[in-house]
Amino acid sequence: MTISLNHPIIKKSQSLIALFLLCLFISLLSDKFMTSTNLWNVLRQISVNVCISVGMTLVVLMAGIDLSVGSVLGLTAAICAGLLKSGLSFESMDLFVGFSVLGAILAAILIGMALGLFNGWVITKFSIPPFVATLAMLTIARGLTMLYTAGIPISNLGPEFEFIGSGWILGIPVPVWISLFMVLIVVFLTKKTTFGRYIYAIGGNEKAAFLSGISINKIKLAVYGIAGMMAAVGGILVTSRLNSAQPNAGMSYELDSIAAVVIGGTSLSGGVGTVAGTVIGAVIIGVLNNGLVLLDVSPFWQQVVKGIVILLAVIIDKMNQKNK
């Protein structure tokens, strides 16, 4: 009995098979890979991309793209750290407002949502392609990050905040719990709500969705707002793990996020994909990054390898569409 590569079971399991083979290959080349310390470290690092990528999944399901998530992550991380470190001062009123850890986190998430909503507003109001609108936000947010930080890291943010990125709960890293919570929220949205069904409908056929009475612009605004929030959560995880907000935080994170989404089986044409697939894609990207480091591969070659992986994922996506 032979099973074709186009068999439905094989197609659905492509990401899992790729992950298994990748783990097997790296473990054969490095005895450090399968150690508990390294695996927990990989999961902690993957948590950031998982948060960003589940938001990106909603955008891509709608046949959109968001190139700004890395810069939004950097800006919201810097603002969160700045509020924790220095608060807000209003010299004209001789007023100073300090921020607790929770207050700074909520402020950062709201700013991330606002930036995402702005992306959605530009895209829907002026009919600008998502690629162009979010590319502009990528540049704007990165510039604002540099202005806010003056190019200098904001460090020593306190043990309470550092616990978010470095602590453990029930033997599992806190970032893993947070990313799991984000995944469950987005799974619920896509599987159990009308909002989720509308996202798939818009990605599958936007014109038909419009004719059926779906408020496309409102859905797009909400989706880009969620993507901005998820990027902010990722920024909080990065900053708390380092106990420092770096001015260049989040650079190229949008590429890892898009790669995770596509490797996980979500079609760039929209309408097809799952959050679970994206999580597997994020794990593949995380394991690949970790493996290349363990194997002492040059950072320049790491970029080449990741680029090839993204290209292969897109090619496979296109081949799957043709075979339908």
Secondary structure, 3 states (H helix, E strand, C coil): CCCCCCCHHHHHCHHHHHHHHHHHHHHHHCCCCCCHHHHHHHHHHHHHHHHHHHHHHHHHHCCCCCCCHHHHHHHHHHHHHHHHHHCEEEHHHCEEECCCHHHHHHHHHHHHHHHHHHHHHHHHHHCCCHHHHHHHHHHHHHHHHHHHHCCCCEECCCHHHHHHHHCEECCEEHHHHHHHHHHHHHHHHHHHCHHHHHHHHHHHCHHHHHHCCCCHHHHHHHHHHHHHHHHHHHHHHHHHHHCEECCCCCCCHHHHHHHHHHHCCCCCCCCCCCHHHHHHHHHHHHHHHHHHHHCCCCHHHHHHHHHHHHHHHHHHHHHHHHCC
